[in-house]
Amino acid sequence: MMTNLRNILSTIAFFCLVVFLVYKCSTGGTSKEDILKLDGRTIGTVIYKGGTKLEMEYEIDGLKYILKKSRPYTSIQNGEQFQIAYNPHNKNDAIPIYYEPVINEGIFETTNSLGDINWDINNYFTNQQIIGFDYKVNGIEYHKAQVIEFGTEKGDIILDRLYPVMYNVKNPKIAYILLDK
């Protein structure tokens, strides 16, 4: 009787271990927080955004990778670039850092009209804080949502204050509000 109980408990423990390992392998094995703590960083470019799908291409050691995400934030545009954090031991295990956009000199200019923040959302589920702002380029008004680093205090952002906005000269829909100016 005792041997049967041991066999049953051993089988259950083995089954639990297999389920855990399958789960870790299917989720990439590394949490978002763990990946952010690692040294792997590169630049990713949005190559497809449609509906609830997003694809970003990034390169590490001459090899190209595609990062697929679902439910990207609303106003992300094809061609936008963001820092990508990745696991150096599994380069497919990566996450975009939306609050670290890449703003290349010569491609971006500052608007003469300043951005007006008109809403902000704290999303504790995804650890994202999103702000929306309006800005004008060549007389055309645009609206953009931007992820900012989670934990930025609401007192650090003054709604309805004007802030400078950097925009992509080839695609003014790509823009970022400069909160530290």
Secondary structure, DSSP 4 states (H G I P E B T S, - for coil): -HHHHHHHHHHHHHHHHHHHHHHHHHTTSS-HHHHHHSSEEEEEEEEEEETTEEEEEEEETTEEEEEEEES--TT--TT-EEEEEEETTEEEEEEEEEEEE---BTTEEE-SSPEEEEEEEEETTTTEEEEEEEEEETTEEEEEEEEE-TT--GGGS-TT-EE-EEEESS-TTSEEE-TT-
